[in-house]
Amino acid sequence: MSVSDVSATPLIALERITDEGFAEVEGCIDGDHESLVLYREGDEVRGWLNICPHAGRRLDWAPGQFLKSKAGDLVCAAHGASFSLTDGECVAGPCKGDRLRSVAVQVHEGQVFLRTSG
Ligand code: FES
């Protein structure tokens, strides 16, 4: 996969994220510096804004410390909303049916990049 056709900002080395684990990084989205949550599954990484759609709180209970349910969902540390790690949809809790805002990330040569258009 090439990153030459898009603007891409390196975020973190893939090896620094545990498989089936999370990392918190800072990224620039639409000109604003935002906290992002990354989730690794093998060589694939998905990313979302680290903002819960329920009350706008961070999802982690301490920087970079995210909760995962036995069912394999990301659980917001504030009031327990559970989010699918496939598509970011809230599957249980106070904002059921809402979604985390996804960000475009891709892995290239062992590095996770934030993709921005233009
Ligand atoms: S802010 Fe996340 S569940 Fe309330």
Boltz pocket constraint, residues with backbone or C-beta under 6 A from the ligand:
constraints:
  - pocket:
      binder: B
      contacts: [[A, 52], [A, 53], [A, 54], [A, 55], [A, 56], [A, 57], [A, 58], [A, 76], [A, 77], [A, 78], [A, 79], [A, 80], [A, 81], [A, 93], [A, 94]]
      max_distance: 6.0
